[in-house]
Amino acid sequence: MTLTLVVLGPVLVVLTFLSLSLRGPEGDMTGLRGVLLADLVYILTVAALVVRRLTRMIAARRQRSAGSQLHLRLTGVFTGIALIPTVLTAVFATVTINIGLEGWFSDRVRNALGNSLEAAQAYTQEHRDGLTEDARALAGYINVAKRSLFLMSDGDLRQLLAQGQDLVQRGLEEAFVIDGTGEIRARGDRSYLFDFVPIDPAQLAEAESGDVILIEDREINEFRALLKLSAFNDRYLYVTRTVDGEILELLDQTRETSQLYSQLEQDRGRLLFEFGLLYLGFALILILAATWAGLWFAERLSRPVGRLTGAAQRVGQGDLDVRVREESGDDEIAMLGRIFNQMTRQLKGQRDALVETNMQTERRRRLFDSVLGSVTAGVIGLDVEGKIDFMNRSAVRLLGVENDHYGQLLGRIVPEFSHLFERLNSGRTETVQEEIRVARGGRLENLLVRIATRPGTDGMSEGYVVAFDDVTELVSAQRMAAWGDVARRIAHEIKNPLTPIQLSAERVKRRFSRELDEESATKLGELTDVIVRQTNDLRRIVDEFSQFARMPEPERHRGDLAGLLRETVTLQRAALDPVKIDDRIPPGKIIAEFDQTMMGQAFTNLIKNAGEAIETRTEKTDDPFEKTVAVTLDDSDPACLEIRIADTGIGLPQDRARLFEPYVTTRDKGTGLGLPIVKKIIEEHGGTLELVDAQADATGHHGAEAVIRLPRIEEV
C-alpha cells in the first residue's frame, strides 16, 4: 500500500497537468473534473493516514517512547526536501502572473468609472436629502398644530395636511396620513387613492423609532418617505416625490459598469489564487507522498526499538509478564529481543519467589503482633545497641510513653530499667529479673521486669527482649493479707490482758484512795486514770485491728443509696464546719443492693478524710482558698452508679497506691486503717474505689477526689 500511494502521487500530478494543457477554450471539463476529483481523494486519503500516524508518533513522543524521535526526524527530512522547492516554485509562478495581469487595468479607466458613479450617487442623494427635509418639515407643522388643538378629527387633519403641503411644497407629489395598520386617514392635495402604494408592516415598525424611512421605487421613478407623527398616538406621514428616470437609469448603468470593472479586477486575484491553488495542490500531493514514504521508512527502522522501549517501561512499572516479538534473523536487533525475553522470564521467577517469601514473613509478623498485642504483660524489643524497635500496646499503656519511642535508647524512654540493662551487659548471664517501682501519671506502680538476650542464627546476640508486668495489685494483696494476719495475732495477744489491767487499776484506786491522804489519793487517782485511759485507747486500736482483720460479710438489702448518701452529708455538715459541703445528689430514690451500715461507714470515712485534708492544707499555708467538699452521685450510666467525693485540700502524694495499705497515712493523727477498710467495703459490694486528682481550683491547686463505682440495680 505504501509503494502504491508513493508512486500514485507523481502520476496524478502529470495527469492533472496534461488535462489542463489539452483542454481548449471551449473544451470539455469532464476529464479535468475527474482528475481533480481523483487528486482530492488522494490528498484526503494520504492526509488522513499521515495525520493518524503523526498523532500516534506525537503521543508516543510525549510518553518518551524510544524510536519516536528518530521517526519524527526522518519524516521531517523527507517533508522538507519536498516542501521547500515546491513552495518556492508556486510563489514564483504566482508573482509572475500577477505582474503580467497588472498591465490589463488602467488607473484612468478606474478614475473615470469612479467619477461617473459618484455623480449619479450625488444626484440620488440630493433627492433623498430633499425628500427627508420636506417630510420632517411637514411632520413638524402637523405636530405643532396638534399640540395647539387638543381634539382634532381626521377632517381637520386633512385640511391641516393640505395647508402644510402648500407651505413646504418643493416637489412633493402626494401626501398621506395613515395609521399603524397602513390605512389612509387623511390625503393632501393631488393625493389620490389609486396612486397610494401600500406600506410593508416591517417599514411601519421601523418608523416607530422616529427616523425617516426612505423607499426607492425605481420602476415608477418615485421616492417615498415614511415618518411617525410624534404628537399622535397612531399616525404616520407618508409623502412621495418624482425623480428623473433617465438619471436613475444612468446611475444603474454606471453602477453595473463599475461592478463589471470591479469583477474583472477581482478576477485577477481569483486567477492568481487558482494558479496558486493548483501549484499548492501539486505540492501537497508530492509532500504527502514524500511524508508517507518517510513515515514508512522510519517505522521500519524504529519499530523494534520502540517495542523494546515500551516493554522496558512496563518492566520498570513492575509488569514482568511482558514479552516482545522476536524478529527473524541473526542481527543485533533480533538478538536483543530474544535476550530481553529471557531476562524478563528470569526476573519474573525471582520476583515471585521474593513475593512468596515476603508474604510468609508478613503473616508471621502479623501473628507475632497479634499475640503480643493481646497479652496483658508489656513487651519491648531492643536491638544490639539497646534501642527500641518494638513495643506492644500493654507496654505503652503501663509505661505511659509517646508514639515516637522507636529508635530511642531504653534508658532514655524508661530510665528505671537502665541499671537492670547495664547489669545484663556487664554480667555473664543471659537473663536478669528484678521488681522495679515506676512512677507514671501520679501513680507508683510495682513492675516485675525481666530482660533476656535474643540470640541470632549464628549464636551471637541480635538484640534483647524486655518483659514486665504490673504486680502492684498482687503486692498490695500480699501486704493486706500479711497485715490481716498480724492484726489478728496482735488483737488476740493484746485484747486478753486489757480488761484485767483496767479492772486492777480501778480496784487499786478504790482500795487505797480511802487510806491515803487527800494529796496522795489525788495523785493515785490521776495515775489510775492514765492507766484506764491508755487501756481504752489500746482497746480502740485492737477493735480496729479486729475489724480490719475480720471484716464481716455485708448483709445486702435493696435500699435507697441516694438517701443514705444525703443522710451522711447532713450528719457531716455540722462536724466539718466551716468547710462547705456541696451536695450534687439527684432528687428521688436510686435503688441498689448494699449493706447500709457498712456503706454509711465508707461514705462517712471518705467525707471525713476530705475535711481533714482541707484542715491540713489550712495549717500548712496562709493563702486563702475555697474550702469545699463536693459530693456527686451520677446515675446516667445504666450499668453502674458513680459517687465522687472531691475536696480542695492538700492533695494526693505521688505514691497514691500505697494509701490503701494498712497503717500508711499522711496525717499525724491517722491510724492508716480508714482507707483500707473503705476499699474493702466497696470491693465486698462488687465495686471499685479510685483516688485521683480533683479539678484545679481558682489558685491552680489540685485537691483529692475519691471515685466509687457500684453495680446498679434498677428499681422494678
C-alpha positions in Angstrom: 0.0 0.0 0.0 2.8 2.4 0.8 4.5 1.8 -2.6 1.2 2.3 -4.4 0.5 5.6 -2.6 4.0 6.9 -3.2 4.0 6.2 -6.9 0.4 7.4 -7.4 1.3 10.9 -6.3 3.6 11.9 -9.2 1.3 10.1 -11.6 -1.7 12.2 -10.6 0.4 15.4 -10.9 1.3 14.5 -14.5 -2.3 13.6 -15.4 -3.6 16.9 -14.0 -1.0 18.9 -16.0 -1.9 17.1 -19.2 -5.7 17.7 -18.6 -5.1 21.4 -18.2 -2.9 21.6 -21.2 -5.0 19.6 -23.7 -8.4 21.3 -23.0 -9.2 24.3 -25.3 -11.2 27.4 -24.6 -14.4 25.6 -25.1 -13.1 22.2 -24.2 -15.0 19.6 -22.2 -14.4 19.9 -18.4 -15.5 16.3 -17.6 -12.0 14.8 -17.8 -10.4 17.6 -15.9 -13.1 17.3 -13.2 -12.5 13.6 -12.9 -8.7 14.1 -12.5 -9.2 16.9 -9.9 -11.6 14.6 -8.0 -9.0 11.9 -8.0 -6.5 14.4 -6.7 -8.8 15.4 -3.9 -9.5 11.8 -2.9 -5.8 11.1 -2.9 -5.0 14.2 -0.8 -7.7 13.4 1.7 -6.7 9.7 2.0 -3.0 10.3 2.4 -3.6 13.3 4.7 -5.8 11.2 6.9 -3.2 8.4 7.0 -0.4 10.9 7.8 -2.4 12.7 10.5 -3.2 9.3 12.1 0.4 8.2 12.0 1.6 11.6 13.3 -0.9 11.5 16.1 0.4 8.2 17.2 4.0 9.4 16.9 3.3 12.6 19.0 1.5 10.5 21.7 4.5 8.2 21.8 6.9 11.1 21.9 5.0 12.6 24.9 5.3 9.2 26.6 9.1 9.3 25.8 8.9 6.1 23.8 12.1 5.1 22.1 12.1 5.3 18.3 9.6 8.1 18.1 12.2 10.9 18.0 14.0 9.1 15.1 10.7 8.6 13.4 9.9 12.3 13.6 13.4 13.3 12.4 13.3 11.1 9.3 9.7 12.3 8.5 10.8 15.9 8.8 13.7 15.4 6.4 11.6 13.9 3.7 8.9 16.5 4.1 11.4 19.4 4.0 13.0 18.0 0.8 9.6 18.0 -0.9 8.2 21.2 0.7 10.9 23.8 0.1 11.3 23.6 -3.7 7.6 23.1 -4.3 6.5 26.1 -2.3 9.2 28.3 -3.8 8.1 27.4 -7.3 4.4 28.1 -6.5 5.3 31.6 -5.1 7.5 32.4 -8.1 4.7 31.5 -10.6 2.1 33.5 -8.6 4.2 36.6 -8.6 5.0 36.3 -12.4 1.3 36.0 -13.3 0.4 39.0 -11.1 3.0 41.2 -12.9 1.6 40.1 -16.3 -2.0 41.0 -15.3 -1.1 44.3 -13.8 -1.0 46.0 -17.2 -4.5 44.9 -18.1 -6.0 47.6 -15.8 -5.6 51.4 -16.2 -5.9 54.0 -13.4 -7.6 56.4 -15.9 -10.4 54.0 -16.6 -10.8 53.3 -12.9 -11.0 57.0 -12.1 -13.5 57.7 -14.9 -15.8 55.0 -13.7 -15.4 56.2 -10.2 -16.3 59.8 -11.0 -19.4 58.8 -13.0 -20.6 56.6 -10.2 -20.1 59.4 -7.7 -22.0 62.0 -9.8 -25.0 59.6 -10.2 -24.9 58.8 -6.5 -24.8 62.6 -5.7 -28.0 63.2 -7.7 -29.7 60.4 -5.9 -28.5 61.6 -2.5 -29.7 65.1 -3.2 -33.3 63.8 -3.9 -33.1 61.7 -0.7 -32.0 64.6 1.4 -34.6 66.9 -0.1 -37.4 64.4 0.5 -36.2 63.8 4.0 -36.1 67.5 4.8 -39.6 68.2 3.3 -41.1 65.2 5.2 -39.6 66.4 8.5 -40.9 70.0 7.9 -44.4 68.8 7.1 -44.4 66.5 10.1 -43.3 69.3 12.3 -46.0 71.5 11.1 -48.7 68.9 11.8 -47.2 68.1 15.2 -47.3 71.8 16.2 -50.9 72.2 15.1 -51.9 69.1 17.0 -50.3 70.3 20.3 -52.2 73.6 20.0 -55.5 72.0 19.1 -56.0 69.0 21.6 -59.1 67.5 19.9 -58.6 67.0 16.1 -60.7 64.9 13.7 -59.5 63.3 10.5 -61.2 66.1 8.5 -59.2 68.7 10.4 -56.2 66.7 9.8 -56.9 66.7 6.0 -57.2 70.4 5.9 -54.0 70.8 8.0 -52.2 68.4 5.7 -53.2 70.4 2.6 -52.1 73.7 4.2 -48.8 72.2 5.3 -48.2 70.7 1.9 -48.6 74.1 0.2 -46.2 75.7 2.8 -43.4 73.1 2.3 -44.1 72.4 -1.3 -40.9 71.6 -3.1 -41.8 68.9 -5.5 -44.0 66.7 -3.2 -46.4 64.9 -5.4 -48.5 63.2 -2.8 -49.0 63.4 1.0 -51.0 60.9 3.1 -51.6 60.4 6.9 -52.0 56.7 7.7 -52.4 54.7 10.9 -50.5 51.7 12.3 -52.3 49.3 10.1 -51.5 51.1 6.8 -55.0 52.5 6.4 -55.3 56.1 5.0 -56.7 58.6 7.5 -56.2 61.9 5.5 -55.0 62.9 2.0 -53.4 66.1 0.8 -53.8 68.0 -2.5 -53.3 65.9 -5.6 -53.1 62.8 -3.5 -55.4 60.2 -5.0 -56.3 56.8 -3.7 -55.3 55.0 -6.9 -51.8 56.5 -6.6 -51.4 55.1 -3.0 -48.9 52.3 -2.7 -49.4 50.0 0.4 -46.7 50.0 3.0 -45.0 47.0 4.3 -45.7 46.4 8.1 -42.0 46.0 8.7 -41.4 49.5 7.4 -44.1 50.8 9.8 -42.4 49.0 12.7 -39.1 50.6 11.6 -40.7 54.1 11.6 -41.6 53.7 15.3 -38.1 54.9 16.2 -38.9 58.4 14.8 -36.4 58.2 11.9 -37.4 59.0 8.3 -37.8 55.8 6.3 -36.9 56.3 2.6 -38.5 53.9 0.0 -37.0 54.0 -3.6 -39.3 52.8 -6.3 -37.3 52.8 -9.5 -40.0 51.1 -11.6 -42.2 54.2 -11.4 -39.4 56.7 -10.9 -40.6 57.7 -7.4 -39.1 58.2 -4.0 -41.3 57.9 -0.9 -40.7 58.9 2.7 -42.4 57.5 5.9 -42.3 59.3 9.3 -44.2 58.9 12.5 -46.1 61.9 13.8 -44.9 62.3 17.4 -47.9 64.3 18.5 -50.3 61.5 17.6 -50.6 58.0 19.1 -51.1 56.1 15.9 -50.4 58.3 12.8 -47.7 58.3 10.2 -46.9 60.9 7.4 -46.4 59.2 4.0 -45.1 61.5 1.1 -43.8 60.9 -2.4 -41.6 62.7 -4.9 -41.0 62.0 -8.6 -37.4 61.7 -9.9 -35.8 61.7 -13.4 -35.9 58.1 -14.7 -33.1 58.7 -17.2 -30.7 59.8 -14.5 -31.7 56.7 -12.4 -31.1 54.5 -15.4 -27.8 56.2 -16.0 -27.0 55.5 -12.3 -27.8 51.9 -12.8 -25.7 51.6 -15.9 -22.8 53.3 -14.3 -23.1 51.1 -11.2 -23.2 48.0 -13.4 -20.1 49.2 -15.4 -18.3 49.8 -12.1 -19.3 46.4 -10.8 -18.1 44.8 -14.0 -14.8 46.5 -13.7 -14.5 45.5 -10.1 -15.4 42.0 -11.0 -12.7 42.0 -13.6 -10.3 43.4 -11.1 -11.3 40.8 -8.6 -10.9 38.0 -11.1 -7.3 38.8 -11.2 -6.9 37.7 -7.6 -9.1 34.7 -8.2 -7.0 33.8 -11.2 -3.8 34.1 -9.2 -5.5 32.1 -6.4 -6.5 29.4 -8.8 -3.0 29.1 -10.2 -1.6 29.2 -6.6 -4.1 26.6 -5.6 -3.1 24.4 -8.5 0.6 24.7 -7.6 -0.3 24.1 -3.9 -2.3 21.0 -4.9 0.7 19.7 -6.8 3.0 20.5 -3.8 0.6 18.9 -1.4 0.4 15.7 -3.3 4.2 15.4 -3.5 4.6 16.4 0.1 2.1 13.9 1.3 3.7 11.2 -0.8 7.1 12.0 0.5 5.9 12.2 4.1 4.2 8.9 3.9 7.3 7.3 2.4 9.4 8.9 5.3 6.9 7.6 7.8 7.1 4.1 6.4 10.9 4.1 6.2 11.3 5.5 9.7 8.8 3.0 11.1 10.8 0.1 9.6 13.9 1.3 11.5 12.3 2.4 14.8 9.7 -0.3 15.3 11.9 -2.9 17.1 13.5 -0.1 19.2 10.1 1.2 20.1 8.8 -2.3 21.1 11.9 -2.8 23.3 11.5 0.6 24.9 7.8 0.1 25.6 8.5 -3.3 27.1 11.3 -1.9 29.2 8.9 0.8 30.5 6.3 -1.8 31.5 9.1 -3.8 33.2 10.1 -0.7 35.1 6.5 -0.3 36.3 6.5 -3.9 37.6 5.0 -5.8 34.7 7.3 -8.8 34.2 4.8 -10.7 32.0 5.6 -8.5 29.0 7.3 -10.1 26.0 8.5 -8.5 22.7 8.0 -10.1 19.3 11.2 -11.7 18.3 12.3 -10.7 14.8 13.6 -13.3 12.4 17.3 -13.2 11.6 20.6 -13.1 13.4 21.2 -9.4 13.5 21.7 -7.4 16.7 18.1 -6.2 16.9 16.7 -9.7 16.6 19.2 -11.0 19.2 18.3 -8.1 21.5 14.6 -9.1 21.5 15.4 -12.7 22.4 17.8 -11.7 25.2 15.2 -9.3 26.6 12.5 -12.0 26.7 15.0 -14.3 28.5 15.8 -11.6 31.0 12.1 -10.9 31.8 11.4 -14.6 32.4 14.3 -14.8 34.9 13.2 -11.6 36.7 9.6 -12.9 37.0 10.7 -16.1 38.6 12.9 -14.3 41.1 10.2 -11.8 41.9 7.6 -14.5 42.5 10.0 -16.2 44.9 10.6 -12.9 46.8 6.9 -12.1 46.9 6.1 -15.6 48.4 8.9 -15.2 51.0 7.6 -11.7 51.9 4.1 -12.9 52.3 5.2 -15.6 54.7 7.2 -13.1 56.6 4.3 -10.7 56.8 2.0 -13.5 58.0 4.4 -14.4 60.7 4.8 -10.7 61.7 1.1 -10.2 61.9 0.7 -13.3 64.1 3.6 -12.0 66.3 2.0 -8.6 66.6 -1.4 -10.1 67.3 -0.1 -12.4 70.0 2.0 -9.7 71.7 -0.8 -7.1 71.3 -3.3 -9.2 73.1 -1.2 -10.2 76.2 -1.5 -8.1 79.3 2.2 -8.1 80.0 4.4 -5.4 78.5 7.0 -6.5 75.9 9.8 -4.3 74.4 12.2 -5.4 71.7 15.7 -3.9 71.6 18.5 -4.1 69.1 22.1 -4.8 69.9 22.6 -1.1 70.9 19.7 -1.1 73.3 17.4 1.0 71.0 13.7 0.2 70.9 12.4 -1.4 67.8 9.2 -2.9 69.1 6.7 -2.1 71.9 3.3 -3.7 72.4 0.2 -1.9 73.5 0.4 -3.1 77.1 3.9 -1.7 77.4 2.8 1.7 76.0 -0.1 1.7 78.5 1.9 0.6 81.5 4.8 3.0 80.9 2.8 5.9 79.6 5.2 6.7 76.7 4.6 8.6 73.5 4.4 7.1 70.0 7.8 8.5 68.9 9.8 6.0 71.0 11.1 3.8 68.1 14.8 4.1 67.6 15.3 5.7 71.1 17.6 4.2 73.8 15.8 2.2 76.5 17.5 4.3 79.2 16.1 7.5 77.7 12.5 6.3 77.4 12.4 4.2 80.7 15.2 5.4 82.9 14.2 2.9 85.7 15.2 0.0 83.5 18.7 1.3 82.8 20.6 -0.3 85.7 19.0 -3.7 85.0 20.0 -3.5 81.3 23.6 -2.5 82.3 23.7 -5.4 84.7 22.8 -7.8 82.0 25.5 -6.4 79.7 28.2 -6.4 82.4 27.4 -9.9 83.7 27.6 -13.3 82.0 24.1 -14.4 82.5 21.6 -14.2 79.6 18.6 -13.2 81.8 18.1 -10.7 84.7 15.0 -10.1 86.7 14.0 -7.6 89.3 11.0 -5.8 90.8 11.2 -2.1 89.9 9.0 0.7 91.1 7.9 3.1 88.3 6.1 6.5 88.8 3.8 7.4 85.9 0.9 9.8 85.8 0.9 10.4 89.6 0.9 6.7 90.4 3.7 4.5 91.7 3.5 1.0 90.2 5.4 -2.2 91.0 6.7 -3.9 87.8 8.3 -7.3 87.7 10.9 -6.8 84.9 12.8 -9.5 83.1 15.4 -8.8 80.4 16.7 -11.6 78.3 19.2 -11.8 75.4 17.8 -12.6 72.0 20.3 -15.0 70.2 20.7 -14.9 66.4 21.1 -17.7 63.9 24.9 -17.5 64.2 24.8 -17.8 68.0 25.6 -14.1 68.6 23.2 -11.7 70.2 21.0 -9.8 67.9 19.1 -7.9 70.5 17.2 -8.1 73.8 13.6 -8.7 75.0 12.2 -6.8 77.9 9.1 -8.4 79.5 7.4 -6.9 82.5 4.0 -7.0 84.3 2.2 -4.8 86.8 2.3 -6.6 90.2 1.1 -3.6 92.2 -2.3 -5.2 93.0 -0.5 -8.5 93.8 1.9 -6.8 96.2 -0.9 -4.8 97.8 -2.9 -8.0 98.2 0.1 -9.7 99.8 0.6 -6.8 102.2 -3.1 -6.7 103.0 -3.0 -10.5 103.8 0.1 -10.1 105.9 -1.3 -7.1 107.8 -4.6 -9.0 108.3 -2.7 -12.0 109.9 -0.6 -9.6 112.0 -3.8 -7.7 113.1 -5.4 -11.0 114.2 -2.4 -12.0 116.2 -1.9 -8.6 117.8 -5.6 -8.3 118.6 -5.6 -11.8 120.2 -2.4 -11.1 122.3 -3.3 -7.6 123.5 -7.1 -7.8 124.0 -7.0 -10.5 126.6 -4.9 -8.6 129.3 -6.6 -5.2 128.7 -9.7 -6.0 130.8 -7.7 -7.3 133.9 -5.4 -4.3 133.7 -8.3 -1.9 133.7 -10.2 -3.7 136.5 -7.0 -3.9 138.6 -6.3 -0.2 138.2 -9.9 0.7 139.2 -9.7 -1.7 142.2 -6.4 -0.2 143.4 -7.9 3.3 143.2 -11.0 2.2 145.2 -8.9 0.2 147.7 -6.1 2.7 148.6 -7.7 6.0 147.9 -9.6 5.8 151.3 -6.4 5.0 153.3 -4.2 7.8 151.8 -4.3 11.5 152.5 -6.1 13.8 150.1 -2.9 14.7 148.1 -1.8 11.1 147.8 -5.3 10.0 146.9 -5.5 12.6 144.1 -2.1 11.5 142.8 -3.2 7.9 142.8 -6.4 8.8 141.0 -4.5 10.6 138.3 -2.2 7.6 137.8 -5.1 5.1 137.7 -7.0 7.3 135.3 -4.0 7.4 133.0 -3.9 3.6 133.1 -7.6 3.3 132.3 -7.4 5.9 129.5 -4.5 4.2 127.9 -6.2 0.9 128.3 -9.3 2.3 126.4 -7.0 3.6 123.6 -5.4 0.2 123.3 -8.9 -1.4 123.2 -9.9 1.0 120.4 -6.8 0.2 118.4 -7.4 -3.5 119.0 -11.0 -3.1 117.8 -9.8 -1.5 114.6 -7.3 -4.3 114.2 -10.1 -6.8 114.7 -12.4 -5.0 112.3 -9.7 -4.9 109.6 -8.7 -8.5 110.1 -12.2 -9.9 110.2 -14.4 -7.7 108.0 -17.9 -9.2 108.3 -19.7 -10.2 105.2 -22.1 -7.4 104.1 -25.8 -8.1 104.5 -27.1 -6.6 101.3 -30.6 -5.4 101.1 -32.4 -3.3 98.5 -32.3 0.3 99.5 -32.1 4.0 98.5 -28.4 4.7 98.0 -29.1 8.4 97.3 -31.0 8.7 100.6 -28.1 7.1 102.5 -25.6 9.5 100.9 -27.9 12.5 101.7 -28.1 11.4 105.4 -24.3 11.1 105.6 -23.9 14.6 104.1 -26.4 16.0 106.5 -24.6 14.5 109.6 -21.2 15.7 108.4 -22.2 19.3 107.7 -22.0 20.3 111.4 -18.9 18.2 112.0 -16.9 19.8 109.1 -18.0 23.4 109.7 -16.7 25.9 108.5 -15.9 23.6 105.5 -18.8 23.8 103.0 -20.3 20.6 101.6 -21.6 20.9 98.0 -24.5 18.5 97.6 -24.8 17.3 94.0 -27.1 14.3 94.7 -30.1 14.0 92.3 -33.5 14.0 94.0 -35.6 10.9 94.3 -34.7 7.3 95.1 -31.8 5.4 93.5 -32.2 1.7 94.3 -29.2 -0.6 94.8 -28.3 -3.7 96.9 -25.9 -2.8 99.8 -25.2 -3.1 103.5 -26.5 0.2 104.9 -24.2 0.2 108.0 -21.0 -0.7 106.1 -21.8 1.7 103.2 -22.6 4.5 105.6 -19.3 3.9 107.3 -17.5 4.1 104.0 -19.2 7.4 103.0 -18.6 8.9 106.4 -14.9 8.0 106.4 -14.4 9.5 102.9 -16.2 12.8 103.7 -14.3 13.0 107.0 -11.0 12.4 105.2 -11.9 15.2 102.7 -12.5 17.6 105.6 -9.3 16.7 107.3 -7.3 17.2 104.1 -8.7 20.7 103.9 -7.7 21.3 107.5 -4.2 20.0 106.8 -3.9 22.5 103.9 -5.1 25.3 106.1 -2.4 24.5 108.7 0.4 24.4 106.0 -0.4 27.5 104.0 -1.6 31.0 104.8 -3.0 31.7 101.3 -6.8 31.9 101.3 -8.7 29.3 99.3 -12.2 28.0 98.9 -12.9 25.2 101.5 -15.4 22.9 99.8 -16.2 19.2 99.7 -18.2 18.3 96.6 -20.3 15.1 96.9 -21.7 13.9 93.5 -23.9 11.0 92.6 -24.1 10.2 88.8 -26.8 7.7 87.7 -26.5 8.4 83.9 -24.7 5.1 83.3 -27.3 2.2 83.2 -24.6 -0.3 84.3 -23.2 1.4 87.4 -23.6 4.2 89.9 -20.7 6.6 90.4 -20.1 8.6 93.6 -17.4 11.3 93.6 -16.2 13.0 96.8 -13.8 15.8 95.9 -12.1 18.3 98.1 -9.9 21.4 97.8 -7.4 20.1 100.4 -3.7 19.3 100.5 -4.0 16.8 97.6 -2.6 13.3 97.0 1.0 12.2 97.3 2.9 10.7 94.3 2.7 7.2 95.7 -1.1 7.2 96.0 -1.4 3.5 95.5 0.1 2.9 99.0 -2.7 4.9 100.6 -4.9 1.7 100.5 -2.2 -0.2 102.5 -2.8 -0.6 106.3 -1.0 1.9 108.6 0.0 4.1 105.7 -1.2 7.7 106.3 -0.2 11.3 105.5 -1.8 12.7 108.7 -0.1 12.9 112.1 -3.2 11.6 114.0 -4.3 9.0 111.5 -4.0 5.2 112.1 -3.9 4.3 108.4 -6.8 1.9 108.6 -9.6 4.1 107.3 -9.0 3.9 103.5 -8.1 0.1 103.5 -11.4 -0.6 105.4 -13.4 1.6 102.9 -11.7 -0.1 100.0 -12.5 -3.5 101.4 -16.2 -2.5 102.0 -16.5 -1.2 98.4 -14.9 -4.3 96.9 -17.2 -6.6 99.1 -20.1 -4.8 97.3 -18.6 -5.6 93.9 -17.4 -2.0 93.3 -14.2 -0.2 92.9 -12.5 2.7 94.7 -10.0 5.0 93.0 -8.2 8.1 94.2 -7.5 10.7 91.5 -6.5 14.4 91.3 -9.6 16.7 91.7 -10.2 19.5 89.2 -8.0 22.5 89.8 -9.4 25.4 91.9 -9.0 29.1 91.3 -5.4 29.1 92.5 -4.5 26.2 90.2 -4.2 23.7 93.1 -5.4 20.1 92.7 -7.2 18.5 95.6 -8.1 14.9 96.0 -11.1 13.0 94.6 -12.4 9.6 95.6 -14.3 7.8 92.8 -16.7 5.0 93.9 -18.3 2.8 91.2 -21.0 0.4 92.4 -23.1 -2.0 90.3 -26.6 -0.7 89.7 -29.9 -2.4 90.2 -32.8 -0.7 88.6 -36.0 -0.4 90.6 -38.8 -2.6 89.4 
